[in-house]
Amino acid sequence: MSEGLKTLHLVMHGRVQGVWYRDSMRREAGKLGVNGWTRNLGDGTVEAMVQGDADAVDALVTWAHIGPEFAQVSRIDVEPGGGSYSDFEVRGDA
């Protein structure tokens, strides 16, 4: 069962740029009812802030370890996040 609202800041490492990672995450977040954002960082990682039902956020983090078909995720840095989000967006590169 749900543990309430959860917000996490994620940084995905590995082959995560140029493989439709951000848009795939947006679609998966939509399926799970998770809000937030994602963007590419200049060091080749993908950053995301995810917020929603604790179970749904945990499911998205589980998905993020695999990502889309051509991604190769080597690790994910997970920290508590902040803010308030009403949808999930793909942001421009940082």
TIMAR-543826 format. One record per atom (N, C-alpha, C): atom name; x, y, z; residue number from 1; residue in three letters. Coordinates in nm, 4 decimals, padded with zeros to 6 digits. Atoms other than C-alpha are relative to their C-alpha. Layout:
+-------+----------+----------+----------+-----+--------+
| atome |     east |    north |       up | num | residu |
+-------+----------+----------+----------+-----+--------+
|    CA |        X |        Y |        Z | NUM |    ala |
...
+-------+----------+----------+----------+-----+--------+
//
This chain:
+-------+----------+----------+----------+-----+--------+
| atome |     east |    north |       up | num | residu |
+-------+----------+----------+----------+-----+--------+
|     N |  00.0824 | -00.1202 |  00.0000 |   1 |    met |
|    CA |  00.0000 |  00.0000 |  00.0000 |   1 |    met |
|     C |  00.0864 |  00.1260 |  00.0000 |   1 |    met |
|     N | -00.0682 | -00.1279 |  00.0120 |   2 |    ser |
|    CA |  00.0935 |  00.3653 | -00.0360 |   2 |    ser |
|     C |  00.0533 |  00.0484 |  00.1343 |   2 |    ser |
|     N | -00.0579 | -00.0611 | -00.1189 |   3 |    glu |
|    CA |  00.3175 |  00.5416 |  00.2120 |   3 |    glu |
|     C | -00.0122 |  00.1520 | -00.0055 |   3 |    glu |
|     N |  00.0152 | -00.1438 |  00.0128 |   4 |    gly |
|    CA |  00.2178 |  00.8939 |  00.0984 |   4 |    gly |
|     C |  00.0867 |  00.0588 | -00.1088 |   4 |    gly |
|     N | -00.0747 | -00.0730 |  00.1031 |   5 |    leu |
|    CA |  00.3787 |  01.1611 | -00.1213 |   5 |    leu |
|     C |  00.1506 | -00.0133 |  00.0218 |   5 |    leu |
|     N | -00.1449 |  00.0183 | -00.0063 |   6 |    lys |
|    CA |  00.7466 |  01.1048 | -00.2023 |   6 |    lys |
|     C |  00.0628 |  00.0798 | -00.1135 |   6 |    lys |
|     N | -00.0727 | -00.0766 |  00.1008 |   7 |    thr |
|    CA |  00.9924 |  01.3306 | -00.3878 |   7 |    thr |
|     C |  00.1463 | -00.0399 |  00.0049 |   7 |    thr |
|     N | -00.1397 |  00.0405 |  00.0092 |   8 |    leu |
|    CA |  01.3335 |  01.2107 | -00.5079 |   8 |    leu |
|     C |  00.0698 |  00.0733 | -00.1134 |   8 |    leu |
|     N | -00.0873 | -00.0550 |  00.1030 |   9 |    his |
|    CA |  01.6187 |  01.3674 | -00.7038 |   9 |    his |
|     C |  00.0881 | -00.1151 | -00.0473 |   9 |    his |
|     N | -00.0738 |  00.1114 |  00.0580 |  10 |    leu |
|    CA |  01.7831 |  01.1161 | -00.9394 |  10 |    leu |
|     C |  00.1031 |  00.0512 | -00.1002 |  10 |    leu |
|     N | -00.0977 | -00.0236 |  00.1068 |  11 |    val |
|    CA |  02.0980 |  01.1250 | -01.1515 |  11 |    val |
|     C |  00.0396 | -00.1374 | -00.0537 |  11 |    val |
|     N | -00.0283 |  00.1267 |  00.0650 |  12 |    met |
|    CA |  02.1323 |  00.8367 | -01.3973 |  12 |    met |
|     C |  00.1329 |  00.0080 | -00.0739 |  12 |    met |
|     N | -00.1323 |  00.0077 |  00.0617 |  13 |    his |
|    CA |  02.4829 |  00.7369 | -01.5111 |  13 |    his |
|     C |  00.0032 | -00.1179 | -00.0974 |  13 |    his |
|     N | -00.0147 |  00.1065 |  00.0989 |  14 |    gly |
|    CA |  02.5898 |  00.5195 | -01.8050 |  14 |    gly |
|     C | -00.0338 |  00.0537 | -00.1381 |  14 |    gly |
|     N |  00.0450 | -00.0449 |  00.1316 |  15 |    arg |
|    CA |  02.4652 |  00.5292 | -02.1632 |  15 |    arg |
|     C | -00.1462 |  00.0380 |  00.0126 |  15 |    arg |
|     N |  00.1360 | -00.0476 | -00.0260 |  16 |    val |
|    CA |  02.1591 |  00.7418 | -02.0919 |  16 |    val |
|     C | -00.0381 |  00.1204 | -00.0853 |  16 |    val |
|     N |  00.0327 | -00.1076 |  00.0933 |  17 |    gln |
|    CA |  02.1834 |  01.0231 | -02.3477 |  17 |    gln |
|     C |  00.0040 | -00.0557 | -00.1415 |  17 |    gln |
|     N |  00.0055 |  00.0449 |  00.1382 |  18 |    gly |
|    CA |  02.0912 |  00.9734 | -02.7120 |  18 |    gly |
|     C | -00.0704 | -00.1337 | -00.0178 |  18 |    gly |
|     N |  00.0704 |  00.1288 |  00.0059 |  19 |    val |
|    CA |  01.8774 |  00.6667 | -02.6327 |  19 |    val |
|     C | -00.1487 |  00.0154 |  00.0366 |  19 |    val |
|     N |  00.1396 | -00.0301 | -00.0317 |  20 |    trp |
|    CA |  01.5368 |  00.8352 | -02.5730 |  20 |    trp |
|     C | -00.0329 | -00.0237 |  00.1467 |  20 |    trp |
|     N |  00.0210 |  00.0231 | -00.1431 |  21 |    tyr |
|    CA |  01.5834 |  00.8046 | -02.1964 |  21 |    tyr |
|     C | -00.1019 |  00.0974 |  00.0579 |  21 |    tyr |
|     N |  00.0880 | -00.1015 | -00.0612 |  22 |    arg |
|    CA |  01.4112 |  01.1330 | -02.1046 |  22 |    arg |
|     C | -00.1447 | -00.0180 | -00.0425 |  22 |    arg |
|     N |  00.1383 |  00.0145 |  00.0446 |  23 |    asp |
|    CA |  01.1028 |  01.0833 | -02.3209 |  23 |    asp |
|     C | -00.0596 | -00.1316 |  00.0491 |  23 |    asp |
|     N |  00.0484 |  00.1276 | -00.0532 |  24 |    ser |
|    CA |  01.0755 |  00.7192 | -02.2147 |  24 |    ser |
|     C | -00.0348 |  00.0130 |  00.1476 |  24 |    ser |
|     N |  00.0306 | -00.0229 | -00.1417 |  25 |    met |
|    CA |  01.0895 |  00.8310 | -01.8508 |  25 |    met |
|     C | -00.1290 |  00.0797 |  00.0144 |  25 |    met |
|     N |  00.1237 | -00.0794 | -00.0052 |  26 |    arg |
|    CA |  00.8174 |  01.0888 | -01.9176 |  26 |    arg |
|     C | -00.1212 | -00.0899 | -00.0229 |  26 |    arg |
|     N |  00.1122 |  00.0910 |  00.0282 |  27 |    arg |
|    CA |  00.5929 |  00.8186 | -02.0662 |  27 |    arg |
|     C | -00.0240 | -00.0955 |  00.1167 |  27 |    arg |
|     N |  00.0145 |  00.0923 | -00.1128 |  28 |    glu |
|    CA |  00.6613 |  00.5760 | -01.7802 |  28 |    glu |
|     C | -00.0582 |  00.0726 |  00.1211 |  28 |    glu |
|     N |  00.0537 | -00.0802 | -00.1102 |  29 |    ala |
|    CA |  00.5950 |  00.8506 | -01.5247 |  29 |    ala |
|     C | -00.1497 |  00.0235 | -00.0197 |  29 |    ala |
|     N |  00.1414 | -00.0192 |  00.0292 |  30 |    gly |
|    CA |  00.2633 |  00.9206 | -01.6974 |  30 |    gly |
|     C | -00.0828 | -00.1235 |  00.0310 |  30 |    gly |
|     N |  00.0701 |  00.1256 | -00.0291 |  31 |    lys |
|    CA |  00.1619 |  00.5552 | -01.6716 |  31 |    lys |
|     C | -00.0168 | -00.0207 |  00.1503 |  31 |    lys |
|     N |  00.0003 |  00.0226 | -00.1452 |  32 |    leu |
|    CA |  00.2468 |  00.5550 | -01.3009 |  32 |    leu |
|     C | -00.0639 |  00.1135 |  00.0797 |  32 |    leu |
|     N |  00.0565 | -00.1149 | -00.0706 |  33 |    gly |
|    CA |  00.0954 |  00.8956 | -01.2172 |  33 |    gly |
|     C |  00.1035 |  00.0779 |  00.0797 |  33 |    gly |
|     N | -00.1088 | -00.0714 | -00.0667 |  34 |    val |
|    CA |  00.4331 |  01.0448 | -01.1182 |  34 |    val |
|     C |  00.0235 |  00.1326 | -00.0713 |  34 |    val |
|     N | -00.0276 | -00.1328 |  00.0539 |  35 |    asn |
|    CA |  00.5051 |  01.4164 | -01.1673 |  35 |    asn |
|     C |  00.1467 |  00.0349 |  00.0197 |  35 |    asn |
|     N | -00.1373 | -00.0481 | -00.0147 |  36 |    gly |
|    CA |  00.8329 |  01.6060 | -01.1998 |  36 |    gly |
|     C |  00.0586 |  00.0413 | -00.1324 |  36 |    gly |
|     N | -00.0692 | -00.0401 |  00.1231 |  37 |    trp |
|    CA |  01.0900 |  01.6640 | -01.4727 |  37 |    trp |
|     C |  00.1263 | -00.0828 | -00.0186 |  37 |    trp |
|     N | -00.1275 |  00.0640 |  00.0318 |  38 |    thr |
|    CA |  01.3987 |  01.5244 | -01.6438 |  38 |    thr |
|     C |  00.0741 |  00.0843 | -00.1025 |  38 |    thr |
|     N | -00.0822 | -00.0747 |  00.0966 |  39 |    arg |
|    CA |  01.6885 |  01.6772 | -01.8397 |  39 |    arg |
|     C |  00.1374 | -00.0644 | -00.0108 |  39 |    arg |
|     N | -00.1384 |  00.0425 |  00.0187 |  40 |    asn |
|    CA |  02.0320 |  01.5972 | -01.9814 |  40 |    asn |
|     C |  00.0932 |  00.0966 |  00.0713 |  40 |    asn |
|     N | -00.1047 | -00.0834 | -00.0574 |  41 |    leu |
|    CA |  02.3370 |  01.7240 | -01.7957 |  41 |    leu |
|     C |  00.1234 | -00.0068 | -00.0902 |  41 |    leu |
|     N | -00.1162 | -00.0117 |  00.0866 |  42 |    gly |
|    CA |  02.6601 |  01.8301 | -01.9639 |  42 |    gly |
|     C |  00.1031 | -00.1102 |  00.0165 |  42 |    gly |
|     N | -00.0989 |  00.1061 | -00.0238 |  43 |    asp |
|    CA |  02.8581 |  01.5415 | -01.8124 |  43 |    asp |
|     C | -00.0452 | -00.1360 | -00.0538 |  43 |    asp |
|     N |  00.0477 |  00.1244 |  00.0596 |  44 |    gly |
|    CA |  02.6528 |  01.2790 | -02.0017 |  44 |    gly |
|     C | -00.1016 | -00.0749 |  00.0841 |  44 |    gly |
|     N |  00.1011 |  00.0626 | -00.0844 |  45 |    thr |
|    CA |  02.4162 |  01.1957 | -01.7171 |  45 |    thr |
|     C | -00.1380 |  00.0578 | -00.0313 |  45 |    thr |
|     N |  00.1364 | -00.0505 |  00.0083 |  46 |    val |
|    CA |  02.0391 |  01.2418 | -01.7005 |  46 |    val |
|     C | -00.0469 |  00.0245 |  00.1427 |  46 |    val |
|     N |  00.0492 | -00.0398 | -00.1320 |  47 |    glu |
|    CA |  01.8871 |  01.4236 | -01.4024 |  47 |    glu |
|     C | -00.1520 | -00.0021 | -00.0012 |  47 |    glu |
|     N |  00.1459 | -00.0025 | -00.0103 |  48 |    ala |
|    CA |  01.5291 |  01.3900 | -01.2803 |  48 |    ala |
|     C | -00.0417 |  00.0341 |  00.1417 |  48 |    ala |
|     N |  00.0683 | -00.0195 | -00.1270 |  49 |    met |
|    CA |  01.3041 |  01.5090 | -00.9996 |  49 |    met |
|     C | -00.1338 | -00.0705 | -00.0165 |  49 |    met |
|     N |  00.1226 |  00.0788 |  00.0119 |  50 |    val |
|    CA |  01.0182 |  01.2655 | -00.9400 |  50 |    val |
|     C | -00.0809 |  00.0110 |  00.1281 |  50 |    val |
|     N |  00.0866 | -00.0222 | -00.1157 |  51 |    gln |
|    CA |  00.7178 |  01.3115 | -00.7119 |  51 |    gln |
|     C | -00.1336 | -00.0682 | -00.0209 |  51 |    gln |
|     N |  00.1314 |  00.0624 |  00.0060 |  52 |    gly |
|    CA |  00.4076 |  01.1146 | -00.6365 |  52 |    gly |
|     C | -00.0189 | -00.0979 |  00.1139 |  52 |    gly |
|     N |  00.0247 |  00.1069 | -00.0951 |  53 |    asp |
|    CA |  00.2654 |  00.8238 | -00.4459 |  53 |    asp |
|     C |  00.1291 | -00.0790 |  00.0194 |  53 |    asp |
|     N | -00.1271 |  00.0663 | -00.0295 |  54 |    ala |
|    CA |  00.5549 |  00.6460 | -00.2734 |  54 |    ala |
|     C |  00.0186 | -00.1276 | -00.0815 |  54 |    ala |
|     N | -00.0115 |  00.1243 |  00.0764 |  55 |    asp |
|    CA |  00.4799 |  00.3138 | -00.4442 |  55 |    asp |
|     C |  00.0275 |  00.0277 | -00.1477 |  55 |    asp |
|     N | -00.0197 | -00.0345 |  00.1408 |  56 |    ala |
|    CA |  00.4622 |  00.4802 | -00.7877 |  56 |    ala |
|     C |  00.1407 |  00.0545 | -00.0231 |  56 |    ala |
|     N | -00.1365 | -00.0534 |  00.0119 |  57 |    val |
|    CA |  00.7882 |  00.6708 | -00.7312 |  57 |    val |
|     C |  00.1004 | -00.1139 |  00.0066 |  57 |    val |
|     N | -00.0902 |  00.1153 | -00.0105 |  58 |    asp |
|    CA |  00.9578 |  00.3496 | -00.6212 |  58 |    asp |
|     C | -00.0019 | -00.0825 | -00.1287 |  58 |    asp |
|     N |  00.0103 |  00.0747 |  00.1261 |  59 |    ala |
|    CA |  00.8279 |  00.1776 | -00.9364 |  59 |    ala |
|     C |  00.0747 |  00.0722 | -00.1115 |  59 |    ala |
|     N | -00.0719 | -00.0757 |  00.1024 |  60 |    leu |
|    CA |  00.9685 |  00.4593 | -01.1532 |  60 |    leu |
|     C |  00.1515 | -00.0112 |  00.0211 |  60 |    leu |
|     N | -00.1434 |  00.0175 | -00.0278 |  61 |    val |
|    CA |  01.3083 |  00.4309 | -00.9802 |  61 |    val |
|     C |  00.0447 | -00.1388 | -00.0453 |  61 |    val |
|     N | -00.0317 |  00.1353 |  00.0473 |  62 |    thr |
|    CA |  01.3022 |  00.0568 | -01.0495 |  62 |    thr |
|     C |  00.0125 | -00.0002 | -00.1516 |  62 |    thr |
|     N | -00.0064 | -00.0114 |  00.1466 |  63 |    trp |
|    CA |  01.2258 |  00.1324 | -01.4171 |  63 |    trp |
|     C |  00.1277 |  00.0732 | -00.0416 |  63 |    trp |
|     N | -00.1146 | -00.0839 |  00.0367 |  64 |    ala |
|    CA |  01.5041 |  00.3967 | -01.4236 |  64 |    ala |
|     C |  00.1315 | -00.0775 |  00.0011 |  64 |    ala |
|     N | -00.1218 |  00.0813 | -00.0024 |  65 |    his |
|    CA |  01.7671 |  00.1332 | -01.3393 |  65 |    his |
|     C |  00.0194 | -00.0777 | -00.1302 |  65 |    his |
|     N | -00.0058 |  00.0697 |  00.1289 |  66 |    ile |
|    CA |  01.6847 | -00.0331 | -01.6737 |  66 |    ile |
|     C | -00.0109 |  00.0996 | -00.1144 |  66 |    ile |
|     N |  00.0203 | -00.1012 |  00.1023 |  67 |    gly |
|    CA |  01.5526 |  00.2553 | -01.8840 |  67 |    gly |
|     C | -00.0510 | -00.0585 | -00.1304 |  67 |    gly |
|     N |  00.0477 |  00.0469 |  00.1301 |  68 |    pro |
|    CA |  01.4587 |  00.2293 | -02.2520 |  68 |    pro |
|     C |  00.0961 | -00.1021 | -00.0610 |  68 |    pro |
|     N | -00.0682 |  00.1136 |  00.0632 |  69 |    glu |
|    CA |  01.5831 | -00.0413 | -02.4880 |  69 |    glu |
|     C |  00.1510 |  00.0165 | -00.0154 |  69 |    glu |
|     N | -00.1416 | -00.0149 |  00.0322 |  70 |    phe |
|    CA |  01.9223 |  00.1056 | -02.5831 |  70 |    phe |
|     C |  00.0825 |  00.0627 |  00.1121 |  70 |    phe |
|     N | -00.0734 | -00.0560 | -00.1138 |  71 |    ala |
|    CA |  02.0154 |  00.2528 | -02.2443 |  71 |    ala |
|     C |  00.0804 | -00.1088 |  00.0702 |  71 |    ala |
|     N | -00.0791 |  00.0873 | -00.0880 |  72 |    gln |
|    CA |  02.2832 |  00.0996 | -02.0254 |  72 |    gln |
|     C |  00.0290 |  00.0807 |  00.1257 |  72 |    gln |
|     N | -00.0108 | -00.0760 | -00.1239 |  73 |    val |
|    CA |  02.2384 |  00.2397 | -01.6751 |  73 |    val |
|     C |  00.1021 | -00.0688 |  00.0905 |  73 |    val |
|     N | -00.1030 |  00.0582 | -00.0864 |  74 |    ser |
|    CA |  02.5501 |  00.1852 | -01.4635 |  74 |    ser |
|     C | -00.0297 |  00.0238 |  00.1475 |  74 |    ser |
|     N |  00.0400 | -00.0272 | -00.1378 |  75 |    arg |
|    CA |  02.4186 |  00.3512 | -01.1484 |  75 |    arg |
|     C | -00.0951 |  00.1190 |  00.0032 |  75 |    arg |
|     N |  00.0876 | -00.1145 | -00.0223 |  76 |    ile |
|    CA |  02.1653 |  00.5979 | -01.0118 |  76 |    ile |
|     C |  00.0312 |  00.0572 |  00.1373 |  76 |    ile |
|     N | -00.0140 | -00.0706 | -00.1269 |  77 |    asp |
|    CA |  02.2375 |  00.8554 | -00.7432 |  77 |    asp |
|     C | -00.1398 |  00.0446 |  00.0411 |  77 |    asp |
|     N |  00.1342 | -00.0324 | -00.0493 |  78 |    val |
|    CA |  01.9201 |  00.8974 | -00.5332 |  78 |    val |
|     C |  00.0131 |  00.0804 |  00.1279 |  78 |    val |
|     N |  00.0023 | -00.0860 | -00.1185 |  79 |    glu |
|    CA |  01.8658 |  01.1799 | -00.2853 |  79 |    glu |
|     C | -00.1425 |  00.0496 |  00.0206 |  79 |    glu |
|     N |  00.1304 | -00.0629 | -00.0204 |  80 |    pro |
|    CA |  01.5590 |  01.3353 | -00.1225 |  80 |    pro |
|     C | -00.0120 |  00.1236 | -00.0889 |  80 |    pro |
|     N |  00.0232 | -00.1145 |  00.0871 |  81 |    gly |
|    CA |  01.4052 |  01.5972 | -00.3506 |  81 |    gly |
|     C | -00.0982 |  00.0963 |  00.0620 |  81 |    gly |
|     N |  00.0931 | -00.1016 | -00.0485 |  82 |    gly |
|    CA |  01.1868 |  01.9028 | -00.3115 |  82 |    gly |
|     C | -00.0785 |  00.0594 | -00.1145 |  82 |    gly |
|     N |  00.0813 | -00.0673 |  00.0994 |  83 |    gly |
|    CA |  00.9371 |  02.1186 | -00.4916 |  83 |    gly |
|     C | -00.1381 | -00.0603 | -00.0081 |  83 |    gly |
|     N |  00.1369 |  00.0463 |  00.0224 |  84 |    ser |
|    CA |  00.5835 |  02.0689 | -00.6120 |  84 |    ser |
|     C | -00.0248 | -00.0017 | -00.1505 |  84 |    ser |
|     N |  00.0131 |  00.0189 |  00.1443 |  85 |    tyr |
|    CA |  00.4936 |  01.9381 | -00.9581 |  85 |    tyr |
|     C | -00.1396 | -00.0497 | -00.0332 |  85 |    tyr |
|     N |  00.1369 |  00.0380 |  00.0385 |  86 |    ser |
|    CA |  00.1626 |  01.9003 | -01.1410 |  86 |    ser |
|     C | -00.0026 | -00.0843 | -00.1268 |  86 |    ser |
|     N | -00.0096 |  00.0843 |  00.1184 |  87 |    asp |
|    CA |  00.2865 |  01.7121 | -01.4489 |  87 |    asp |
|     C |  00.1437 | -00.0485 | -00.0093 |  87 |    asp |
|     N | -00.1378 |  00.0446 |  00.0190 |  88 |    phe |
|    CA |  00.6023 |  01.5508 | -01.5864 |  88 |    phe |
|     C |  00.0487 |  00.0563 | -00.1318 |  88 |    phe |
|     N | -00.0490 | -00.0643 |  00.1205 |  89 |    glu |
|    CA |  00.8119 |  01.7436 | -01.8347 |  89 |    glu |
|     C |  00.1447 | -00.0370 | -00.0288 |  89 |    glu |
|     N | -00.1381 |  00.0127 |  00.0445 |  90 |    val |
|    CA |  01.1267 |  01.6960 | -02.0376 |  90 |    val |
|     C |  00.0525 |  00.1414 | -00.0154 |  90 |    val |
|     N | -00.0578 | -00.1343 |  00.0030 |  91 |    arg |
|    CA |  01.3370 |  02.0058 | -01.9792 |  91 |    arg |
|     C |  00.1185 |  00.0046 | -00.0947 |  91 |    arg |
|     N | -00.1183 | -00.0192 |  00.0838 |  92 |    gly |
|    CA |  01.6100 |  02.1496 | -02.1959 |  92 |    gly |
|     C |  00.1261 | -00.0394 |  00.0753 |  92 |    gly |
|     N | -00.1257 |  00.0406 | -00.0591 |  93 |    asp |
|    CA |  01.9679 |  02.0492 | -02.1354 |  93 |    asp |
|     C |  00.0513 |  00.1053 |  00.0987 |  93 |    asp |
|     N | -00.0564 | -00.0902 | -00.0996 |  94 |    ala |
|    CA |  02.1406 |  02.1976 | -01.8309 |  94 |    ala |
|     C |  00.1429 |  00.0357 | -00.0363 |  94 |    ala |
+-------+----------+----------+----------+-----+--------+
//
